[in-house]
Amino acid sequence: MSRPSGAIDAGPLAAADQFQFRNGDRVVLVGNTLIEREQLYGYWETLLTALNPDKNITFRNLGWSGDTVFGEARAGFGTPTDGFRHLKEDVLALKPMVLILGYGGNESFAGPAGLPRFLKGLDTLLDALAPTEARIVLLSPLRHERLAAPLPDPTEHNKNLELYRDALREVALKRGYWFVDLYGFPQEREAPGARAVHLTDNGIHLTAYGYWRSAFSLACGLGFTPATWKITFDSRGNRITAEATDVGRDPVAPMRLNVKDSTLPFSPSPKVVDTNGNDFTTRRILRIHGLEAGGYLLKIDGRAAAVATAQQWQRGVQIAPPTEASKQVEQLRKLIIEKNRLYFHRWRPENETYLFGFRKYEQGQNASEVPRFDPLVQKLDAEIAKLRTPVVHKYEIVSNGGAQK
């Protein structure tokens, strides 16, 4: 059930032999910095949420910077054994139905000699989480991105990362888990002639733009594939066809359409870059037959969206998503970020030592306030569920004289 990562050069993502999310799924992300920092940007969760508008899926992020399969970073003032116990208990308490695990990046610094220990620790962790009966996705570590000096040459480290990536793939194959190879995705910007756009801040940790880019590789790895949005219609109202969207015609105005997309568009890039035609843009083609010669303006929700001649409309014009739809998905992403922020304070309060640890005799009485985050998180879950669903947008074609595109 391994799926390769890869660039999506056009189109929204559509289901095709994909990892099957189910209505009511509780997805728990566990791993190192790659997982923890995703909650700061929300691009992964936003895309997976938008791709499943008909399903109630909740996400909880249990990532911990510097973590390994041994739970060492979670030990606090205790031992690695305590850290592993915390890791196991935190996951089991959430009763996940889907587990997305991101490990191997930190362990890879031990090189080939450390691989057997990593695999043993991984097996121990997977066995410990088996009682959840969750469907499990294993993520490969990222490739170490080459950045300018004084940051180190990543060549040798990448050789080790490949070893750990391959080992994770074998474990997934043996256990019947889904495997997503994220190792190759940072290479996408290194094609000859492409403008350098860094995906990490230090070669290892993704920036906002890196998470935006990697969201597509994650979706590809889960089996979602590009699907072109397309509407073709006759200006006289005789016929209409559509892909990746539902279209209704205004009965009294054949040049007006009520359009409801299958999914929301993806969030706009956090960085405007020269991509040499390589970016993950949503390909949306509107084709109109039977227009009289001249120029025509497309309005979406009353806003000017595109201008082209009758001949160009007949060939098909690439258009952008509705402005309001892009605003909706960004609002969705911001809600997801806020939900994750509140949940982070629920399960990792900053003064944990005073609330639950060896100094709880001083302020342990305040521990009762921590569960008060629960209704706040649940409220945002409900708002996310409403916002993930596309709404109808009004498309209208009007004469624009002899205007050219």
Long-range contacts (C-beta under 8 A, 24 or more apart in sequence): 1-172, 1-173, 1-176, 1-177, 1-178, 1-179, 2-169, 2-172, 2-173, 2-178, 2-179, 2-181, 3-178, 3-179, 3-180, 3-181, 3-220, 3-221, 3-222, 3-223, 4-181, 4-184, 4-220, 4-221, 5-180, 5-181, 5-182, 5-183, 5-184, 5-185, 5-217, 5-218, 5-220, 5-221, 6-184, 6-217, 6-220, 7-188, 7-216, 7-217, 7-278, 7-280, 8-216, 8-219, 8-220, 8-225, 8-226, 8-280, 9-226, 9-278, 9-280, 10-226, 10-228, 10-281, 10-282, 10-283, 11-226, 11-227, 11-228, 11-229, 11-244, 11-282, 11-283, 12-226, 12-227, 12-229, 12-244, 12-261, 12-262, 12-263, 12-265, 12-266, 12-282, 13-47, 13-51, 13-216, 13-219, 13-224, 13-225, 13-226, 13-227, 13-263, 14-224, 14-225, 14-226, 14-227, 14-244, 14-262, 15-51, 15-223, 15-224, 16-223, 16-224, 16-225, 17-223, 18-222, 18-223, 18-224, 18-225, 19-135, 19-137, 19-178, 19-222, 19-223, 21-48, 21-52, 21-55, 21-57, 21-98, 22-55, 22-97, 23-54, 23-55, 23-56, 23-57, 24-55, 24-56, 24-57, 24-97, 25-55, 25-56, 25-57, 25-58, 25-97, 25-98, 26-57, 26-58, 26-60, 26-94, 26-95, 26-96, 26-97, 26-98, 27-57, 27-58, 27-59, 27-60, 27-96, 27-97, 27-98, 27-99, 27-100, 28-59, 28-60, 28-61, 28-62, 28-91, 28-94, 28-96, 28-98, 28-99, 28-100, 28-134, 29-59, 29-60, 29-61, 29-62, 29-63, 29-100, 29-102, 30-62, 30-63, 30-87, 30-91, 30-99, 30-100, 30-101, 30-102, 31-63, 31-64, 31-67, 31-100, 31-101, 31-102, 31-103, 31-139, 32-63, 32-64, 32-65, 32-66, 32-67, 32-68, 32-73, 32-102, 32-103, 32-105, 32-106, 33-63, 33-65, 33-66, 33-67, 33-105, 33-204, 33-205, 34-63, 34-102, 34-105, 34-139, 34-141, 34-142, 34-205, 34-206, 35-61, 35-62, 35-63, 35-64, 35-100, 35-102, 36-61, 36-63, 36-64, 36-65, 36-67, 37-63, 37-65, 37-205, 37-206, 37-211, 38-63, 38-211, 39-63, 39-337, 39-340, 39-341, 39-344, 40-337, 40-340, 41-208, 41-211, 41-212, 41-270, 41-337, 42-333, 42-334, 42-336, 42-337, 42-340, 43-208, 43-211, 43-212, 43-214, 43-215, 43-267, 43-333, 44-211, 44-214, 44-215, 44-218, 45-336, 45-340, 46-215, 46-266, 46-267, 46-329, 46-332, 46-333, 46-336, 47-215, 47-216, 47-218, 47-219, 47-266, 47-267, 48-218, 48-219, 48-222, 49-332, 49-336, 49-384, 49-388, 50-263, 50-264, 50-266, 50-329, 50-332, 50-388, 51-219, 51-224, 51-263, 52-388, 53-262, 53-263, 53-264, 53-388, 53-389, 53-390, 56-385, 58-381, 59-336, 59-340, 60-94, 60-96, 60-343, 61-340, 61-343, 61-344, 62-87, 62-90, 62-91, 62-94, 62-347, 63-102, 66-106, 67-103, 67-106, 68-103, 68-106, 68-107, 68-118, 68-121, 69-103, 69-107, 69-118, 69-121, 69-122, 69-124, 69-125, 70-121, 70-125, 71-125, 76-352, 76-353, 76-357, 77-353, 77-357, 77-358, 84-125, 84-128, 87-125, 88-125, 88-128, 88-129, 90-347, 91-129, 91-132, 92-129, 92-131, 92-132, 95-132, 96-132, 96-134, 97-132, 97-134, 97-135, 98-134, 98-135, 98-136, 98-137, 99-129, 99-132, 99-134, 99-135, 99-136, 99-137, 100-137, 100-139, 101-125, 101-136, 101-137, 101-138, 101-139, 102-139, 102-141, 103-141, 103-168, 104-140, 104-141, 104-161, 104-164, 104-165, 104-167, 104-168, 105-141, 105-142, 105-161, 105-164, 105-204, 107-164, 108-141, 108-157, 108-160, 108-161, 108-163, 108-164, 109-157, 109-160, 111-160, 112-160, 112-163, 115-163, 115-164, 115-167, 118-164, 118-167, 119-167, 119-171, 122-168, 122-171, 123-171, 126-171, 126-175, 135-177, 135-178, 136-175, 136-177, 136-178, 137-177, 137-178, 137-179, 137-180, 137-222, 138-168, 138-169, 138-171, 138-172, 138-177, 138-178, 138-179, 138-180, 139-168, 139-180, 139-182, 139-218, 140-164, 140-165, 140-168, 140-169, 140-179, 140-180, 140-181, 140-182, 140-183, 141-165, 141-182, 141-183, 142-182, 142-183, 142-185, 142-186, 142-200, 142-204, 142-206, 142-214, 143-183, 143-184, 143-185, 143-186, 143-187, 144-203, 144-204, 145-186, 145-198, 145-199, 145-200, 145-203, 145-204, 146-190, 146-203, 147-198, 147-200, 147-202, 147-203, 151-202, 151-203, 152-203, 154-203, 178-222, 179-221, 180-217, 180-218, 180-221, 180-222, 181-221, 182-214, 182-217, 182-218, 182-221, 184-217, 185-213, 185-214, 185-217, 186-210, 188-213, 188-278, 191-278, 193-276, 194-275, 194-276, 194-278, 195-273, 195-274, 195-275, 195-276, 197-271, 197-273, 197-275, 208-270, 208-271, 209-269, 209-270, 209-271, 209-273, 212-267, 212-269, 212-270, 212-271, 213-280, 215-266, 216-266, 216-280, 226-283, 228-283, 228-284, 228-285, 229-261, 229-282, 229-283, 229-284, 229-285, 230-284, 230-285, 230-286, 230-287, 231-257, 231-259, 231-285, 231-286, 231-287, 232-287, 232-288, 232-289, 232-316, 233-257, 233-287, 233-288, 233-289, 234-288, 234-289, 234-290, 235-288, 235-289, 235-290, 235-291, 235-397, 236-290, 253-396, 255-396, 255-397, 255-398, 256-394, 256-395, 256-396, 256-397, 257-394, 257-395, 257-396, 258-392, 258-393, 258-394, 258-395, 259-392, 259-393, 259-394, 259-395, 260-390, 260-391, 260-392, 260-393, 261-321, 261-325, 261-390, 261-393, 262-390, 263-390, 264-325, 264-328, 264-329, 264-332, 264-388, 264-390, 265-321, 265-325, 265-326, 265-329, 266-329, 267-326, 267-329, 267-330, 267-333, 268-326, 268-330, 282-320, 282-321, 283-318, 284-318, 284-319, 284-320, 284-321, 285-316, 285-317, 285-318, 285-319, 286-313, 286-316, 286-317, 286-319, 286-395, 287-313, 287-314, 287-315, 287-316, 287-317, 288-313, 288-314, 288-397, 289-314, 291-397, 294-399, 294-400, 294-401, 294-402, 295-399, 295-400, 295-401, 295-402, 295-403, 295-404, 296-397, 296-398, 296-399, 296-400, 297-397, 297-398, 297-399, 297-400, 297-403, 298-395, 298-396, 298-397, 299-394, 299-395, 299-396, 299-397, 299-398, 300-393, 300-394, 300-395, 300-396, 301-393, 301-394, 302-394, 306-405, 307-400, 307-403, 307-404, 307-405, 308-404, 308-405, 309-403, 309-404, 309-405, 312-405, 313-397, 317-405, 322-393, 324-391, 324-393, 325-390, 325-391, 325-393, 328-387, 328-390, 328-391, 331-387, 332-384, 332-387, 332-388, 335-380, 335-383, 335-384, 335-387, 336-384, 338-380, 339-377, 339-380, 339-381, 339-384, 342-373, 342-376, 342-377, 342-380, 343-373, 343-377, 345-373, 346-370, 346-371, 346-373, 346-374, 346-377
